[in-house]
């Protein structure tokens, strides 16, 4: 049995939008392209047909993947969690790299939602795993490819 996949409400909405687009826009276009390519004769040497079939396989795989993720989604609304000042899934955390004195702010989200450039880090990332359960002013050590980096937690927000 697959375990629950933590997601924020935004993450579920994003996946639902992608699923709707795949089913209602992209899938029909692919079916139409396959139908059109079939009209061009011999399927063995028909590049358009093979390209459309490959695209169809990718599309169907992604649809199944999203449906599975949504089925196993554990939707976590940070506003409904009793927060006791510790870092939890969905929290927005500001941290300070003790060595470089650089500040970073991240929101801890599910794997599908993560986007480092937008300040969204996966719950499964080394930095998020080291922050979970910690409190403001705690110092955490994060194992990175370039060595251990120490961060101090400056603030924790539940928004």
Secondary structure, DSSP 8 states (H G I E B T S, - for coil): ----EEE-HHHHHHHHHHHHHIIIIIHHHHHHHHHHHHTTS-STT-HHHHHHHHHHHHHHHHHHHHHHHHHTEEE--GGGS---SB--TT-EEEEEETTT--EEEEEEE-GGG-BGGGTEEETTSHHHHHHTT-BTT-EEEEEETTEEEEEEEEEEE--
